[in-house]
């Protein structure tokens, strides 16, 4: 197994490169291990950090969980915000 920066990169091995080149119907895009700009959930967390969690010092784990649930519930009913998080990725 070939590893790079602790991440398995079997899709970059010689055998896989040969397979990709020999398969005309296959298109491969090499993406970074963690591309936050391609992850719509990052937009949701960003919205929560700017609203429900802004400048909050959580007193207990339960306080954090309750605040998360409340913030996510508010976002749940704002389909335009959710759609915007997906649109920003360019994957739609």
N, C-alpha and C positions, 0 to 999 in steps of 0.2 A: 504494500500500500504506500502511496505517495502522500506525504503530508506537507502542508504549507501553513505556517502560522497556527498550528494546532487544528486546522480544518482539513478534513479529508477531501482531496481533490482528484478523485478517480476520473472525473470527466476531463481531466487534462493529461492523462497518461498517454503514452505512445499508442497503445492499442485502441483507446477510445478516439484519439485524433484520427487514426487510420479508418476506423469505423465511420466516423462523421464524414470524412472526405469521400468514402466509398458509397455513402447513402445519399442520393440526390434529393430525396423528398424531405430530408431532415435539415432543419436550420437550428443552430445552437448559438445561444447568446450567453456569454460568460458574465455573470453578475457578481458584484462584490458579496462577500459572506453575509454582511448585514447592511442592506441599503435602506436606511430609514426613510429616504425620500420616495421609495417605492412601497412603503408600508402605510396603508391608510389608517391603521390603528394609531400611528404616531400623531396624526392630526387630532384624533379624539383625546389622547393624553395631553396634547398641547392645549386644547380647549379647556380641559379640566384644570390644568395648572394655571391658566389665566383667569378662571372663574371660581369654581367651587373650592379649589385648593390654594388660591392666591393668599399668600401671607398667613397661612394657617399653621399654628403650632399644635399638632395633634397630641392630645393628652394620654390617649390609650390606643391600642390597636383597634378596639371597637369603634372609637371615634373616627379613625381613619376609614374603616370599612363603611361606616354609616355615611360619611361624607362622600366617599366614592360612589356608593349606591345612589345617593340623592343626585349627585352630578350626572351620573350615567343615565338615570331616569329622565332628567331634564333634556339631555341630548337625544335620547331615544325618540322623543316626539318632535324633533327638529330635523326632518328628513333632508332639508336643504343643507344643513351643516354636515350631515353624514355624507351626502352626495358630494359636497365640496371636498371633503377629506379624500374621497376616492378619485375625484377629478384631478386634484393636484398631482397625483402619482403619474398621470398620463397613461394609465392602464385601461381606461374605459374606451 
